[in-house]
Amino acid sequence: MSSSPAEDRAAFLAEINKHIPAGVDWKKGAIDYVSNLIQQGGDGNRAYLMAKPFIGGPDYKSFYDHIYRFLNAFETMDLPMRARVLDVAAGPGWISHYLAKLGYQVVGTDICADLLELARERCETEPAPPYGANVPLSARFITHDLEEGPIEGEEPFDAAIIESALHHFVDPISALENVRASLKEDGVLCILEGVRAGTPEETAELLEVMEKYQTLERPYSRDQLVRMLKMTGFSHFEFFSSINGWFNLEQPQDQQRLNTQKQSVKHFNFLLASTSDKFFKDVLKRPAASETVALEGMFPPEVKGFRWAEANAEIYLPPHQPLTLSLRNPILPSGQHQLVQISSDGVEVARATLTHPGKTGEVVIEADVTARRLRLRSSFQWSPAWDGQNDSRLLSYQIKW
């Protein structure tokens, strides 16, 4: 017997909260965050909140990371002038401040009134209005618990951002549902989060921070975040890597830096989501239904057509589903069979058997059984390859929908 949505929700919340300390009023800790921070670290902590993200050296990495994420997110969203943006868990308001300076109409919300007082102060003391926009700086702040309901009395928003804050919610499902209710039908949600490693060292570090500040620090795995999006109606979503910096591609060390950043998608949950595919089609220019997509990360790097994949490949799906996964192996020896198992969230959702060189096997992947990430496992080992060595390029694929 399948479980009900309410049962799935309760089981999910129990799963993500099973390691947090018991008997702590996390909402009170969030409400008292500023006073606790100043009590423990003095006015220097208040200065830190007001200066964020401009945190000085000798290590400037925190500053670079915050600015890169902000720029990458809003360049990708490409919101029009005067778009309405909801800054969820706005904290001291640096994102609201910068968005308002760009001419957006911003509403920042947080459960901590003291943090929003800092946000108001930094915006009210801003000496320069948005340049060239011929509009005043527009940033308002509302103390509100988004787990309890949407913000009342507000027109729907074009976009919402949750920057390094979703892990603070005791019930992130309710928070996301209420964010969804605050958006326009084709509004877009941006989430910037780390990925839970699940190591004992990480757990110990998070527990130490939670006990010190009485605030919830509980990052999510990729699969957990995908499940949250599905539960809360964000049926269209896409994850991104963050590539930043200057690179001399003739230098091996710079090539290595670039490759490391390309793999960052495994360590961060940077994503855009919507209840509609309109944003993905109109803004991100994702292909229409009749086109074929060749995903990155395989080789050789053609723009379209079939792509080589390793024996155990992982692909991230476009926001159009259901879709058809087309598989073939053009170098399959005569008389050999190649079984390709396709799984999502650790559950097999389809399989295909390839029997002839170059013959395509097609598998339909339904929307309700995939988490935007598929794992392909091939049974066939091809060796030696044309270069005389073992070769892991066992399978090629293209995606159509």
LUMGUVEX-231737 format. One record per residue: residue in three letters; chain; y, z, x of N, C-alpha, C in turn. Coordinates in steps of 0.1 Angstrom, whole numbers. Layout:
% residues N
  aa ch   n.y   n.z   n.x  ca.y  ca.z  ca.x   c.y   c.z   c.x
 ALA  A     Y     Z     X     Y     Z     X     Y     Z     X
...
% end
This chain:
% residues 401
  aa ch   n.y   n.z   n.x  ca.y  ca.z  ca.x   c.y   c.z   c.x
 MET  A   -12     0     9     0     0     0    12     0     9
 SER  A    22    -9     6    34   -10    14    43     1    10
 SER  A    52     5    20    61    16    18    73    11    11
 SER  A    81    20     4    93    17    -3   105    16     7
 PRO  A   116     9     4   128    10    13   132    24    16
 ALA  A   132    33     7   136    47     9   127    53    19
 GLU  A   114    51    18   104    56    28   106    50    42
 ASP  A   109    37    42   111    31    55   124    37    62
 ARG  A   134    39    53   146    45    59   144    59    64
 ALA  A   137    67    57   134    81    61   126    81    74
 ALA  A   116    72    74   108    71    86   116    67    98
 PHE  A   125    57    96   133    53   107   142    63   113
 LEU  A   149    71   104   158    81   108   150    92   115
 ALA  A   138    95   111   130   105   118   126   100   131
 GLU  A   124    88   133   120    82   146   131    83   156
 ILE  A   143    79   152   154    79   161   160    93   165
 ASN  A   157   102   155   163   116   157   153   126   162
 LYS  A   141   121   166   130   131   169   132   138   182
 HIS  A   140   133   191   142   139   204   155   147   205
 ILE  A   163   147   195   176   154   196   174   169   193
 PRO  A   182   177   199   181   192   197   182   196   183
 ALA  A   174   205   178   175   210   164   186   220   163
 GLY  A   190   222   151   200   233   147   214   231   152
 VAL  A   218   218   155   231   215   159   239   208   148
 ASP  A   251   212   145   259   205   135   266   194   143
 TRP  A   260   182   143   266   171   151   279   166   145
 LYS  A   281   167   133   294   163   127   305   172   131
 LYS  A   302   185   131   312   195   135   316   193   150
 GLY  A   305   190   158   308   187   172   317   175   174
 ALA  A   315   164   165   323   152   166   338   156   162
 ILE  A   339   164   151   352   167   146   360   176   157
 ASP  A   353   184   164   359   193   174   359   187   188
 TYR  A   356   175   189   354   169   203   366   171   212
 VAL  A   378   167   207   389   168   216   392   182   220
 SER  A   392   192   211   395   206   214   384   211   224
 ASN  A   371   207   222   361   211   231   363   205   245
 LEU  A   367   192   245   369   185   258   381   192   266
 ILE  A   392   195   259   403   201   266   400   215   270
 GLN  A   392   222   262   388   236   265   380   236   278
 GLN  A   371   226   280   363   226   291   369   220   304
 GLY  A   378   210   301   384   203   313   399   203   314
 GLY  A   406   210   305   420   211   305   427   198   301
 ASP  A   440   198   303   448   186   298   445   173   305
 GLY  A   438   175   316   434   162   323   425   154   314
 ASN  A   416   160   306   408   153   297   416   146   286
 ARG  A   427   152   282   435   146   272   442   134   278
 ALA  A   446   135   291   453   124   298   443   112   299
 TYR  A   430   116   301   420   105   302   418    98   289
 LEU  A   418   105   278   417    98   265   429    89   262
 MET  A   441    93   266   453    85   264   454    73   273
 ALA  A   448    74   285   449    63   295   437    53   293
 LYS  A   427    57   287   415    48   285   419    35   280
 PRO  A   414    24   286   404    22   296   409    22   310
 PHE  A   422    25   313   428    24   326   424    36   334
 ILE  A   412    36   338   407    47   346   407    43   361
 GLY  A   415    51   369   417    47   383   405    49   392
 GLY  A   407    45   405   396    45   415   392    59   419
 PRO  A   384    60   429   380    49   438   370    39   432
 ASP  A   364    42   421   354    33   415   360    28   402
 TYR  A   364    15   402   370     9   391   360     2   381
 LYS  A   347     4   383   338    -3   375   339     0   360
 SER  A   342    13   356   344    16   342   355     8   336
 PHE  A   366     7   343   377    -1   338   373   -16   336
 TYR  A   367   -22   346   362   -36   345   353   -38   333
 ASP  A   343   -29   332   333   -30   321   340   -30   308
 HIS  A   349   -20   305   355   -19   292   364   -32   289
 ILE  A   371   -36   299   380   -48   297   372   -60   294
 TYR  A   361   -63   303   353   -74   301   347   -75   287
 ARG  A   341   -63   283   335   -63   269   345   -66   258
 PHE  A   356   -60   259   367   -63   249   370   -78   249
 LEU  A   373   -83   261   377   -97   261   366  -107   257
 ASN  A   354  -104   261   343  -113   258   340  -113   243
 ALA  A   341  -101   237   338  -100   223   348  -107   214
 PHE  A   361  -105   217   371  -111   208   374  -126   211
 GLU  A   371  -130   224   372  -144   226   361  -151   219
 THR  A   349  -145   218   337  -151   211   340  -152   196
 MET  A   345  -141   191   348  -140   176   359  -150   172
 ASP  A   369  -152   181   379  -162   178   386  -160   165
 LEU  A   390  -147   162   396  -144   149   410  -150   148
 PRO  A   414  -155   136   427  -160   134   438  -150   135
 MET  A   451  -154   137   462  -145   138   463  -137   124
 ARG  A   466  -125   125   468  -116   114   454  -112   107
 ALA  A   443  -115   113   430  -111   108   430   -96   106
 ARG  A   423   -91    96   421   -77    94   409   -72   101
 VAL  A   410   -62   110   399   -57   118   398   -42   116
 LEU  A   385   -38   113   382   -24   112   376   -19   125
 ASP  A   383    -9   131   378    -3   144   370     9   140
 VAL  A   357     8   141   348    19   136   347    29   147
 ALA  A   348    42   144   348    53   154   358    50   165
 ALA  A   370    48   161   381    43   170   384    52   181
 GLY  A   381    65   180   384    74   191   399    75   194
 PRO  A   403    74   207   417    75   210   424    62   208
 GLY  A   417    52   203   424    40   197   428    29   207
 TRP  A   422    28   219   426    18   228   423     4   223
 ILE  A   412     2   216   408   -11   211   418   -15   199
 SER  A   421    -5   191   430    -7   180   444   -11   186
 HIS  A   448    -4   196   461    -7   202   462   -21   208
 TYR  A   451   -25   215   452   -39   221   451   -50   210
 LEU  A   443   -47   200   442   -57   189   455   -58   182
 ALA  A   462   -47   179   475   -48   173   485   -55   181
 LYS  A   484   -54   194   494   -61   203   491   -76   203
 LEU  A   479   -80   199   476   -94   198   479  -100   184
 GLY  A   484   -91   176   489   -96   163   479   -94   151
 TYR  A   468   -87   154   458   -84   143   463   -72   135
 GLN  A   458   -72   122   461   -60   114   449   -51   115
 VAL  A   451   -39   121   440   -31   125   440   -18   117
 VAL  A   428   -14   112   426     0   107   416     7   115
 GLY  A   419    18   121   410    25   129   405    37   121
 THR  A   392    40   122   387    52   115   378    60   124
 ASP  A   378    73   122   370    82   130   369    95   122
 ILE  A   359   103   125   357   116   118   365   126   125
 CYS  A   370   124   137   378   133   145   393   131   143
 ALA  A   400   139   135   414   137   133   422   139   146
 ASP  A   418   147   155   425   149   168   425   136   176
 LEU  A   414   129   176   413   116   183   423   106   177
 LEU  A   424   106   164   432    96   158   447   100   160
 GLU  A   450   113   162   464   116   165   468   110   179
 LEU  A   458   110   188   461   104   201   463    89   199
 ALA  A   455    83   190   456    68   188   469    65   182
 ARG  A   474    73   172   487    70   166   498    72   177
 GLU  A   497    82   185   507    84   196   508    72   205
 ARG  A   497    66   209   497    55   219   503    43   212
 CYS  A   500    41   199   505    29   192   520    31   189
 GLU  A   524    43   184   538    45   181   547    44   193
 THR  A   542    47   205   551    47   216   550    33   224
 GLU  A   543    24   218   542    10   224   556     4   223
 PRO  A   561     0   234   575    -5   234   576   -20   230
 ALA  A   565   -28   231   566   -42   229   558   -46   217
 PRO  A   563   -53   207   555   -59   196   547   -71   201
 PRO  A   538   -75   192   530   -87   196   539   -99   200
 TYR  A   538  -104   212   547  -115   217   543  -128   210
 GLY  A   553  -135   205   551  -148   200   545  -149   186
 ALA  A   541  -137   181   535  -137   168   545  -135   156
 ASN  A   557  -130   160   567  -128   150   563  -118   139
 VAL  A   555  -108   143   550   -98   134   551   -85   141
 PRO  A   553   -74   133   553   -61   139   539   -56   143
 LEU  A   538   -47   152   525   -41   156   520   -33   144
 SER  A   507   -37   140   501   -32   128   488   -24   131
 ALA  A   489   -11   132   477    -3   134   478    10   126
 ARG  A   469    12   117   469    24   109   455    31   112
 PHE  A   456    45   111   444    53   114   441    62   102
 ILE  A   428    62    99   423    70    87   412    79    91
 THR  A   413    92    89   402   101    92   392   100    81
 HIS  A   380    96    85   370    93    74   356    94    80
 ASP  A   346    98    72   332    98    76   325    86    70
 LEU  A   322    76    78   316    64    73   302    66    69
 GLU  A   296    77    72   282    79    67   283    83    52
 GLU  A   295    87    48   296    92    34   300    81    24
 GLY  A   306    70    29   310    59    20   321    50    27
 PRO  A   323    38    21   333    29    27   347    36    26
 ILE  A   357    30    33   371    35    32   376    30    19
 GLU  A   382    38    11   387    35    -2   401    29    -1
 GLY  A   405    20   -10   418    15   -11   422     5    -1
 GLU  A   412    -1     6   415   -11    16   410   -25    12
 GLU  A   417   -35    15   413   -49    13   401   -52    22
 PRO  A   392   -61    18   381   -64    27   386   -69    41
 PHE  A   378   -65    51   381   -69    65   375   -82    69
 ASP  A   381   -89    78   376  -101    84   365   -98    95
 ALA  A   367   -86   101   358   -82   112   358   -67   114
 ALA  A   347   -62   120   346   -48   123   340   -47   137
 ILE  A   344   -37   145   339   -35   158   334   -21   159
 ILE  A   322   -19   165   317    -6   169   314    -6   184
 GLU  A   324    -1   191   323    -1   206   318    12   211
 SER  A   305    12   217   299    23   223   300    36   214
 ALA  A   297    34   201   299    45   192   287    46   182
 LEU  A   280    36   180   269    36   169   259    47   172
 HIS  A   257    51   185   247    61   188   252    75   184
 HIS  A   265    76   181   270    89   177   267    93   162
 PHE  A   263    83   154   261    86   140   247    92   138
 VAL  A   247   103   130   234   109   126   226   100   118
 ASP  A   233    93   108   226    83    99   233    70   101
 PRO  A   229    62   112   236    50   114   233    39   103
 ILE  A   222    41    96   220    31    85   231    32    74
 SER  A   234    45    70   245    46    60   258    41    66
 ALA  A   261    44    78   273    39    85   274    24    84
 LEU  A   263    17    88   263     2    88   264    -3    74
 GLU  A   257     3    64   259    -1    50   273    -1    45
 ASN  A   280    10    49   294    12    45   303     3    53
 VAL  A   300    -1    65   308   -11    72   306   -24    65
 ARG  A   293   -28    62   291   -40    55   299   -41    42
 ALA  A   299   -30    34   307   -30    22   322   -31    24
 SER  A   327   -29    36   341   -30    39   345   -44    44
 LEU  A   335   -52    46   338   -66    52   338   -76    41
 LYS  A   345   -87    43   345   -99    35   330  -104    35
 GLU  A   327  -113    25   314  -118    24   310  -125    37
 ASP  A   319  -132    43   316  -139    56   321  -132    68
 GLY  A   325  -119    66   330  -111    77   320  -109    88
 VAL  A   324  -106   100   315  -105   112   317   -91   118
 LEU  A   305   -85   122   304   -72   128   301   -74   143
 CYS  A   308   -67   152   306   -67   166   301   -53   170
 ILE  A   289   -53   176   284   -40   181   282   -41   196
 LEU  A   287   -32   204   286   -30   218   279   -17   221
 GLU  A   266   -18   226   259    -6   228   250    -8   240
 GLY  A   246     3   246   235     2   257   222     1   250
 VAL  A   211     0   258   198    -1   254   190    12   259
 ARG  A   183    18   250   176    30   254   165    27   263
 ALA  A   164    33   275   154    31   284   141    39   281
 GLY  A   143    51   275   132    59   271   125    66   283
 THR  A   131    67   294   125    74   306   128    89   305
 PRO  A   120    97   311   123   112   311   136   115   317
 GLU  A   140   107   327   153   110   334   164   107   324
 GLU  A   164    96   317   174    93   307   175   104   296
 THR  A   163   108   291   163   118   280   169   131   285
 ALA  A   166   135   297   171   148   303   187   147   304
 GLU  A   191   135   309   206   133   310   213   134   297
 LEU  A   207   127   287   213   127   274   213   141   267
 LEU  A   203   148   269   202   162   264   213   171   270
 GLU  A   215   169   283   225   177   290   239   174   284
 VAL  A   242   162   282   255   158   276   257   163   262
 MET  A   246   162   254   246   166   240   249   181   239
 GLU  A   242   189   248   243   203   248   257   208   252
 LYS  A   263   200   262   276   204   267   287   201   257
 TYR  A   287   190   251   298   186   242   295   186   227
 GLN  A   282   189   224   278   190   210   281   177   202
 THR  A   279   166   209   281   153   203   268   145   205
 LEU  A   264   137   195   252   130   195   252   118   205
 GLU  A   243   118   214   241   107   224   227   102   223
 ARG  A   225    92   216   212    87   213   212    72   212
 PRO  A   211    65   223   211    50   223   198    45   216
 TYR  A   199    32   213   187    26   206   181    15   214
 SER  A   168    13   212   161     2   217   166   -11   210
 ARG  A   163   -23   216   166   -35   209   159   -36   195
 ASP  A   147   -33   195   139   -34   183   145   -24   172
 GLN  A   149   -12   176   155    -3   166   168    -9   160
 LEU  A   176   -14   169   188   -20   164   186   -32   155
 VAL  A   176   -40   158   173   -51   149   168   -46   136
 ARG  A   160   -36   136   155   -31   123   167   -25   115
 MET  A   176   -19   121   188   -14   114   196   -25   107
 LEU  A   198   -36   115   205   -47   109   198   -53    97
 LYS  A   185   -54    98   178   -59    86   179   -50    74
 MET  A   177   -37    77   178   -27    66   191   -27    59
 THR  A   202   -30    66   215   -29    61   222   -42    56
 GLY  A   214   -52    55   218   -65    50   225   -75    59
 PHE  A   225   -71    72   231   -81    82   220   -90    86
 SER  A   217  -100    78   206  -109    79   208  -119    90
 HIS  A   220  -122    94   223  -132   105   229  -124   117
 PHE  A   223  -125   128   228  -118   140   223  -125   153
 GLU  A   230  -123   163   227  -129   176   231  -120   188
 PHE  A   223  -118   198   225  -110   209   231  -119   221
 PHE  A   239  -113   229   246  -120   240   244  -113   253
 SER  A   244  -121   264   246  -115   277   261  -116   281
 SER  A   265  -107   290   279  -107   295   279  -112   309
 ILE  A   286  -123   311   287  -129   324   302  -129   328
 ASN  A   305  -121   339   319  -120   343   320  -120   359
 GLY  A   331  -125   363   334  -125   378   336  -138   383
 TRP  A   339  -139   396   341  -151   404   328  -153   412
 PHE  A   323  -165   413   310  -168   420   312  -180   428
 ASN  A   308  -179   441   306  -191   449   292  -195   449
 LEU  A   288  -204   441   274  -207   439   267  -213   451
 GLU  A   274  -215   462   268  -220   474   263  -208   482
 GLN  A   267  -196   478   263  -183   485   252  -177   478
 PRO  A   241  -174   485   229  -167   479   232  -154   472
 GLN  A   241  -146   478   244  -133   472   251  -135   459
 ASP  A   259  -145   458   266  -147   445   257  -153   435
 GLN  A   247  -161   439   237  -166   430   229  -154   424
 GLN  A   226  -145   433   218  -133   429   226  -125   419
 ARG  A   239  -123   422   248  -116   412   248  -122   399
 LEU  A   249  -135   399   249  -143   386   236  -141   378
 ASN  A   225  -142   386   212  -141   379   210  -127   373
 THR  A   215  -117   381   214  -103   376   222  -102   363
 GLN  A   234  -108   362   242  -107   350   235  -114   338
 LYS  A   228  -125   341   222  -133   331   211  -125   324
 GLN  A   205  -116   332   194  -107   327   199   -95   320
 SER  A   213   -93   319   218   -81   313   215   -79   299
 VAL  A   211   -90   292   208   -89   278   197   -79   275
 LYS  A   189   -76   286   178   -67   285   183   -52   285
 HIS  A   195   -50   290   200   -37   292   211   -33   283
 PHE  A   216   -43   275   227   -40   266   225   -46   253
 ASN  A   229   -40   243   229   -46   229   243   -50   226
 PHE  A   247   -62   230   259   -69   227   256   -79   216
 LEU  A   261   -77   204   257   -86   193   268   -88   183
 LEU  A   267  -100   176   275  -103   165   266  -104   153
 ALA  A   270   -99   141   262   -99   129   270  -102   117
 SER  A   263  -108   107   270  -110    94   260  -111    83
 THR  A   264  -110    71   255  -112    59   254  -127    56
 SER  A   263  -135    62   263  -149    59   262  -157    73
 ASP  A   257  -169    72   257  -178    84   269  -185    87
 LYS  A   280  -184    78   292  -192    79   299  -190    93
 PHE  A   300  -177    98   306  -175   111   298  -182   122
 PHE  A   285  -182   122   277  -188   132   279  -203   132
 LYS  A   280  -209   120   281  -223   119   296  -228   123
 ASP  A   306  -221   117   319  -225   118   326  -221   131
 VAL  A   323  -209   136   330  -204   148   321  -207   161
 LEU  A   309  -203   160   300  -204   172   294  -218   173
 LYS  A   296  -226   163   291  -240   163   276  -241   165
 ARG  A   269  -232   158   255  -233   159   250  -245   151
 PRO  A   239  -251   155   235  -264   149   233  -264   134
 ALA  A   234  -275   128   231  -276   114   216  -277   113
 ALA  A   211  -277   100   197  -276    98   189  -288   104
 SER  A   195  -299   106   187  -311   110   186  -312   125
 GLU  A   193  -303   132   194  -305   147   183  -296   154
 THR  A   181  -299   167   171  -291   175   178  -284   185
 VAL  A   174  -271   188   180  -263   198   170  -261   210
 ALA  A   175  -262   222   168  -259   234   174  -246   240
 LEU  A   167  -235   240   172  -223   245   173  -222   260
 GLU  A   182  -213   264   184  -211   279   173  -202   284
 GLY  A   172  -201   297   163  -192   304   150  -198   308
 MET  A   148  -210   305   136  -217   309   140  -228   320
 PHE  A   130  -236   324   133  -246   334   124  -258   331
 PRO  A   129  -270   334   142  -273   340   153  -272   329
 PRO  A   166  -272   334   177  -268   325   182  -280   317
 GLU  A   174  -287   309   179  -298   301   187  -292   289
 VAL  A   196  -300   283   204  -295   272   196  -295   259
 LYS  A   187  -306   258   179  -307   245   165  -310   249
 GLY  A   156  -310   239   142  -313   241   134  -302   244
 PHE  A   122  -305   249   112  -294   252   116  -287   265
 ARG  A   112  -274   266   116  -266   277   103  -260   282
 TRP  A   101  -259   295    90  -252   301    91  -237   299
 ALA  A    80  -231   297    80  -216   295    68  -210   303
 GLU  A    69  -198   307    59  -192   314    47  -188   305
 ALA  A    36  -182   311    25  -179   302    29  -168   292
 ASN  A    38  -159   295    42  -149   286    57  -151   285
 ALA  A    61  -159   275    76  -162   273    81  -153   262
 GLU  A    94  -151   263   102  -143   253   114  -152   249
 ILE  A   116  -154   236   127  -162   232   135  -155   221
 TYR  A   148  -157   221   157  -151   211   160  -162   201
 LEU  A   159  -159   189   160  -169   178   175  -171   174
 PRO  A   178  -183   170   191  -186   163   191  -179   150
 PRO  A   203  -178   144   205  -171   131   201  -179   119
 HIS  A   193  -190   120   188  -197   109   173  -195   107
 GLN  A   169  -191    96   155  -189    93   152  -191    79
 PRO  A   140  -195    75   128  -197    84   130  -209    93
 LEU  A   122  -210   103   123  -221   112   109  -225   116
 THR  A   108  -237   123    96  -242   128    96  -242   143
 LEU  A    85  -236   149    84  -236   163    74  -247   167
 SER  A    79  -256   175    70  -267   179    66  -265   193
 LEU  A    53  -266   196    47  -263   209    39  -275   214
 ARG  A    39  -277   226    30  -287   232    29  -285   247
 ASN  A    18  -290   253    15  -289   267    12  -304   272
 PRO  A    22  -310   278    19  -324   282     9  -326   293
 ILE  A     6  -315   300    -3  -316   312   -17  -309   309
 LEU  A   -20  -307   296   -32  -301   292   -44  -310   296
 PRO  A   -53  -305   304   -64  -314   308   -73  -318   296
 SER  A   -78  -330   297   -87  -334   286   -99  -325   284
 GLY  A  -102  -322   271  -113  -313   268  -109  -299   268
 GLN  A   -97  -295   272   -93  -281   273   -85  -277   260
 HIS  A   -86  -265   257   -78  -259   245   -69  -248   250
 GLN  A   -57  -248   244   -47  -237   248   -43  -230   235
 LEU  A   -47  -217   235   -43  -208   224   -29  -202   227
 VAL  A   -20  -203   218    -7  -197   219    -5  -187   208
 GLN  A    -4  -174   212    -2  -163   202    13  -160   201
 ILE  A    18  -158   189    32  -156   187    33  -143   180
 SER  A    41  -133   186    43  -120   180    57  -116   179
 SER  A    60  -107   170    73  -101   168    72   -87   166
 ASP  A    79   -78   173    78   -64   172    64   -59   174
 GLY  A    57   -66   183    44   -62   187    33   -66   177
 VAL  A    37   -73   166    27   -78   156    26   -93   157
 GLU  A    14   -98   157    12  -112   157    16  -118   144
 VAL  A    25  -128   144    30  -135   132    24  -149   130
 ALA  A    19  -155   141    14  -168   140     6  -171   153
 ARG  A    -2  -182   153    -8  -187   165   -10  -202   163
 ALA  A   -11  -209   174   -13  -223   174   -24  -226   185
 THR  A   -32  -236   183   -42  -241   193   -38  -255   196
 LEU  A   -35  -257   209   -32  -271   214   -45  -277   219
 THR  A   -48  -289   215   -61  -295   219   -60  -308   227
 HIS  A   -48  -315   227   -47  -327   234   -34  -327   242
 PRO  A   -34  -334   253   -22  -335   262   -10  -341   254
 GLY  A     1  -334   253    13  -340   247    13  -339   232
 LYS  A     2  -335   226     2  -334   211     9  -321   207
 THR  A    18  -322   197    26  -311   192    18  -302   182
 GLY  A    19  -289   183    14  -280   173    26  -273   167
 GLU  A    27  -273   154    39  -267   148    35  -254   140
 VAL  A    43  -244   141    41  -231   134    54  -227   127
 VAL  A    53  -224   114    64  -220   106    66  -204   108
 ILE  A    78  -200   112    81  -186   113    90  -182   102
 GLU  A    85  -173    93    93  -169    82   103  -158    85
 ALA  A   114  -157    78   125  -148    81   121  -134    80
 ASP  A   112  -130    71   109  -116    69    99  -110    79
 VAL  A    94  -118    88    84  -113    98    89  -114   112
 THR  A   101  -117   115   106  -118   128   118  -111   131
 ALA  A   120  -105   142   131   -97   146   141  -104   155
 ARG  A   142  -118   153   150  -126   162   145  -127   176
 ARG  A   134  -121   179   128  -122   192   113  -125   190
 LEU  A   109  -135   197    94  -138   196    88  -138   210
 ARG  A    76  -133   211    69  -133   224    58  -144   222
 LEU  A    57  -153   232    46  -163   232    37  -160   244
 ARG  A    24  -159   240    14  -156   251     4  -167   251
 SER  A     2  -173   263    -6  -185   264   -20  -181   271
 SER  A   -31  -187   266   -44  -184   271   -48  -193   283
 PHE  A   -41  -204   284   -45  -214   294   -39  -212   307
 GLN  A   -47  -213   318   -41  -211   331   -42  -225   338
 TRP  A   -31  -230   342   -31  -244   348   -29  -242   363
 SER  A   -39  -246   371   -38  -245   386   -48  -254   392
 PRO  A   -45  -261   403   -32  -261   409   -22  -270   402
 ALA  A    -9  -268   405     1  -276   399     4  -289   408
 TRP  A    13  -296   404    16  -309   412    22  -306   426
 ASP  A    26  -294   428    31  -291   442    20  -284   450
 GLY  A     8  -284   445    -3  -278   453    -4  -263   452
 GLN  A     5  -257   445     4  -242   444     1  -238   429
 ASN  A    -2  -225   428    -3  -220   414    10  -222   407
 ASP  A     9  -225   394    21  -228   386    21  -220   373
 SER  A    31  -213   370    32  -205   358    37  -213   346
 ARG  A    41  -225   348    47  -233   337    36  -239   329
 LEU  A    31  -231   319    19  -234   311    22  -240   298
 LEU  A    34  -239   293    37  -242   279    52  -247   278
 SER  A    54  -256   269    68  -260   266    70  -260   252
 TYR  A    82  -258   247    85  -257   233    99  -262   230
 GLN  A   101  -264   217   114  -266   211   114  -260   198
 ILE  A   126  -257   193   127  -250   180   135  -259   170
 LYS  A   130  -260   158   136  -267   147   137  -259   135
 TRP  A   147  -260   127   147  -253   114   154  -262   103
% end
